[in-house]
């Protein structure tokens, strides 16, 4: 998903609708942090690993991203 797609989806919602993210192990929590940065696509990651990483062990092209976090991750 890119910013344009996210804005389109969010624009259909009531502006007062709460935005949440997955909790650390269970449930959901409020979004508390939004970061902008560069990540690299992993190659052959395990199913439990994320698709992107801050380290470029795979010599992948850098991608500008928006990262949305709850309170458990800063």
C-alpha positions in Angstrom: 0.0 0.0 0.0 1.2 3.5 -0.7 0.3 6.9 0.8 -2.1 7.7 -2.0 -4.0 4.4 -1.4 -4.1 4.9 2.3 -5.3 8.5 2.0 -8.1 7.3 -0.3 -9.3 4.7 2.1 -9.0 7.0 5.1 -10.9 9.8 3.3 -14.0 7.6 3.3 -14.1 7.4 7.1 -15.4 9.9 9.6 -12.4 12.1 10.5 -13.0 11.4 14.2 -12.6 7.6 13.7 -9.9 6.2 16.0 -6.9 4.7 14.3 -5.3 1.6 16.0 -2.5 -0.8 15.3 -1.9 -4.4 16.4 -0.8 -4.9 20.0 2.5 -6.5 21.0 0.9 -9.9 21.4 -2.8 -9.5 21.5 -5.5 -6.9 20.8 -5.1 -3.4 19.4 -3.8 -0.1 20.7 -3.8 3.5 19.7 -1.3 4.8 17.2 1.3 6.9 19.0 4.2 7.3 16.6 4.6 7.9 12.9 8.1 7.7 11.5 9.4 8.3 8.0 12.5 6.5 6.8 14.3 4.2 4.5 13.8 0.4 4.6 15.1 -2.5 2.5 13.1 -5.5 1.2 14.3 -8.8 2.7 15.0 -11.7 0.4 13.8 -15.2 1.5 12.6 -14.1 4.9 11.0 -16.5 7.3 7.2 -16.3 7.6 7.5 -14.6 11.0 9.9 -11.9 9.8 8.6 -8.7 8.3 9.1 -8.0 4.5 11.3 -5.0 5.2 14.4 -4.3 7.4 16.4 -1.3 8.4 19.6 -3.1 7.6 20.5 -3.9 4.0 22.0 -7.3 4.2 20.3 -8.3 0.9 21.7 -5.4 -1.2 18.2 -4.3 -2.0 17.1 -1.0 -3.3 16.2 1.5 -0.6 12.5 2.4 -0.3 11.0 5.5 1.4 8.4 4.3 3.9 5.9 5.6 6.5 6.1 3.5 9.7 3.1 3.5 12.1 3.5 2.3 15.7 1.6 1.8 18.9 3.1 2.5 22.3 5.1 -0.7 22.5 7.5 0.3 19.8 9.2 3.6 19.6 
